Amino acid sequence: MRAVANSRTIAERTIDNHLVGNVIDHCSVNVGTIEGGGKINQVPDLASCKVDVRLPYGCRREDVMAAVDRIIDESGVTGVEASYEWLAEGNYTDDACLLVTSLKDNIESVWGEECLPAYQWASSDAAHYRALGCPTIQFGPANNAGIHGYNEDVDIEDVVHAAEIYMLTLCDMLGIE
């Protein structure tokens, strides 16, 4: 898929980490919390952790669950079990649909440079809309340095251009010249 290659290119251009391109077609894992014991000077009888696993498009949750269960079994450690709460699979909107092609054309027209349709490697609410059959994309102004952090900001010019692109794309979707 063209968008997978574009996604890798964009990730590698915008994030200063030589391995970041792997997030496009590999699972990403974060051990978010580890809990156990009642006091700092006591070996706990029980411990737990919560692990967030993000699945790229094409990776099935059943395969990941089976791999985790297999690793636990092969470890030989008793009393270890896994439970699974949120089981979202990677999803996408086809880059040939009108929403994507119109947005791409309008970005190129407004900004005067090539737009590469790509997959968002982070999680979003887009999956909920796609599950209802609604083509969904993520597009908007951002400064990657500091994104989702304290004092996040965007450039005014980017906000104005994004508004233009939204309106042009909406007109295309509605057949308005």
Backbone torsions as a table, in degrees:
resi	resn	phi	psi	omega
1	MET	NA	135.2	-178.8
2	ARG	-62.0	-40.0	-176.6
3	ALA	-64.8	-30.0	177.7
4	VAL	-65.2	-47.0	178.0
5	ALA	-62.5	-42.6	177.2
6	ASN	-60.2	-41.3	-178.5
7	SER	-61.8	-44.0	178.3
8	ARG	-61.2	-45.7	179.7
9	THR	-59.3	-47.7	-178.7
10	ILE	-64.8	-44.5	179.1
11	ALA	-59.6	-44.7	-178.5
12	GLU	-68.6	-30.5	177.8
13	ARG	-73.8	-33.6	-168.9
14	THR	-103.0	-16.6	-178.2
15	ILE	-121.5	126.5	-174.7
16	ASP	-81.8	74.9	176.6
17	ASN	-156.7	121.3	-173.6
18	HIS	-65.9	-13.5	180.0
19	LEU	-102.9	-0.1	-172.3
20	VAL	-60.4	-29.6	179.8
21	GLY	-60.5	-23.7	-180.0
22	ASN	-65.3	-22.4	-177.9
23	VAL	-66.2	-17.2	-178.1
24	ILE	-73.8	-38.7	-176.3
25	ASP	-128.6	20.0	174.8
26	HIS	-129.1	154.3	172.0
27	CYS	-67.0	143.9	171.6
28	SER	-111.9	143.2	-172.4
29	VAL	-131.3	136.0	175.6
30	ASN	-135.5	123.2	172.6
31	VAL	-83.1	103.2	-172.5
32	GLY	-81.6	-43.7	179.1
33	THR	-138.7	145.8	173.0
34	ILE	-131.3	128.5	-178.7
35	GLU	-132.9	149.2	175.0
36	GLY	174.0	151.3	175.6
37	GLY	75.8	169.7	-179.4
38	GLY	-115.1	-18.4	-179.0
39	LYS	-144.1	155.7	-177.4
40	ILE	-71.2	-17.8	-178.1
41	ASN	-104.5	21.5	-175.6
42	GLN	-128.3	133.8	174.9
43	VAL	-74.3	125.5	-175.9
44	PRO	-72.6	147.0	173.7
45	ASP	-78.7	-23.1	-174.5
46	LEU	-145.5	142.6	175.5
47	ALA	-138.9	154.4	177.0
48	SER	-144.1	158.7	174.9
49	CYS	-144.7	155.6	174.9
50	LYS	-115.9	126.0	-176.0
51	VAL	-119.0	128.7	177.0
52	ASP	-100.1	122.4	178.8
53	VAL	-118.9	121.7	177.9
54	ARG	-100.5	127.4	-176.8
55	LEU	-100.7	127.0	175.1
56	PRO	-75.7	165.2	177.5
57	TYR	-56.2	135.4	178.6
58	GLY	97.1	-13.0	178.8
59	CYS	-96.2	123.6	-176.5
60	ARG	-91.2	137.2	-178.5
61	ARG	-61.0	-34.1	178.9
62	GLU	-61.8	-36.9	178.8
63	ASP	-67.6	-40.1	179.1
64	VAL	-67.2	-45.2	179.0
65	MET	-60.5	-41.9	179.2
66	ALA	-64.5	-38.9	179.6
67	ALA	-66.6	-42.1	178.1
68	VAL	-62.9	-47.2	179.5
69	ASP	-61.1	-39.5	178.5
70	ARG	-64.6	-42.7	179.4
71	ILE	-62.2	-42.4	177.8
72	ILE	-61.9	-47.6	179.9
73	ASP	-60.7	-45.0	-177.2
74	GLU	-71.3	-18.7	-178.9
75	SER	-69.0	-24.8	-178.8
76	GLY	78.0	-1.3	179.1
77	VAL	-81.6	130.5	179.9
78	THR	-92.5	156.7	177.1
79	GLY	81.9	6.4	179.6
80	VAL	-98.6	131.7	177.9
81	GLU	-141.7	156.4	178.4
82	ALA	-118.8	142.6	170.9
83	SER	-126.8	153.4	-173.0
84	TYR	-124.0	126.3	-176.2
85	GLU	-104.0	-71.7	-176.9
86	TRP	-98.8	119.9	-171.9
87	LEU	-122.6	58.1	-178.8
88	ALA	-85.1	137.2	175.4
89	GLU	-97.9	158.3	175.9
90	GLY	-60.2	145.3	-178.8
91	ASN	-146.8	166.0	-177.5
92	TYR	-158.7	164.7	170.3
93	THR	-105.2	130.1	-177.1
94	ASP	-55.0	132.7	-176.8
95	ASP	-74.0	1.1	175.3
96	ALA	-99.4	-2.9	-178.6
97	CYS	-74.7	158.1	-175.1
98	LEU	-57.2	-40.5	-180.0
99	LEU	-57.5	-46.7	-177.8
100	VAL	-70.8	-47.0	-177.2
101	THR	-66.1	-38.6	178.4
102	SER	-65.9	-46.9	179.4
103	LEU	-60.6	-44.6	179.2
104	LYS	-57.6	-49.7	-179.6
105	ASP	-60.7	-41.5	-178.6
106	ASN	-70.7	-35.9	174.5
107	ILE	-61.4	-46.9	-178.9
108	GLU	-64.3	-36.6	179.0
109	SER	-68.5	-46.0	-177.0
110	VAL	-72.8	-45.6	-175.5
111	TRP	-88.1	-21.4	-179.8
112	GLY	71.7	27.6	176.2
113	GLU	-145.7	162.4	-176.1
114	GLU	-66.4	140.3	174.8
115	CYS	-110.8	130.4	178.2
116	LEU	-105.3	107.1	175.1
117	PRO	-58.6	134.1	-175.1
118	ALA	-147.7	163.1	176.2
119	TYR	-87.0	141.9	174.0
120	GLN	-78.7	128.1	-175.9
121	TRP	-88.5	-8.5	176.0
122	ALA	-94.9	170.2	178.5
123	SER	-83.1	153.9	179.5
124	SER	-155.6	176.0	175.4
125	ASP	-80.8	-3.3	-178.3
126	ALA	-57.0	-32.3	-179.2
127	ALA	-59.1	-34.7	-179.3
128	HIS	-65.6	-41.5	178.4
129	TYR	-69.1	-42.0	179.2
130	ARG	-62.5	-36.3	178.7
131	ALA	-62.7	-24.4	177.4
132	LEU	-90.7	4.3	178.5
133	GLY	85.6	14.6	-178.1
134	CYS	-97.6	116.0	176.1
135	PRO	-55.2	130.9	-173.2
136	THR	-139.1	137.0	176.3
137	ILE	-132.3	168.9	173.2
138	GLN	-119.6	123.7	179.0
139	PHE	-152.1	135.5	176.0
140	GLY	173.5	170.6	-178.6
141	PRO	-72.0	145.3	177.6
142	ALA	-162.6	148.5	165.9
143	ASN	-111.9	112.8	-174.0
144	ASN	-60.2	-33.2	176.4
145	ALA	-70.2	112.6	179.1
146	GLY	92.0	5.2	-178.3
147	ILE	-60.1	136.1	-178.4
148	HIS	60.4	20.9	180.0
149	GLY	-115.0	-177.2	177.6
150	TYR	-60.6	133.7	176.6
151	ASN	64.7	34.5	176.7
152	GLU	-57.9	143.9	179.1
153	ASP	-144.4	163.9	172.8
154	VAL	-136.1	157.1	179.0
155	ASP	-82.5	140.9	-179.4
156	ILE	-56.6	-44.2	179.8
157	GLU	-57.3	-39.1	179.6
158	ASP	-66.2	-38.8	178.4
159	VAL	-64.8	-44.9	-179.9
160	VAL	-63.0	-46.6	179.5
161	HIS	-64.7	-38.5	178.0
162	ALA	-61.1	-41.9	178.6
163	ALA	-61.8	-42.3	177.4
164	GLU	-60.7	-45.3	-177.4
165	ILE	-66.1	-40.6	176.7
166	TYR	-58.9	-47.6	-177.3
167	MET	-65.3	-44.6	179.0
168	LEU	-61.8	-41.3	-179.6
169	THR	-68.0	-41.2	177.2
170	LEU	-61.3	-43.2	176.8
171	CYS	-59.7	-43.6	177.4
172	ASP	-60.1	-44.2	-177.7
173	MET	-65.3	-31.3	-179.2
174	LEU	-92.7	-3.3	180.0
175	GLY	75.2	26.5	-179.8
176	ILE	-95.1	127.7	-179.5
177	GLU	-86.2	NA	NA
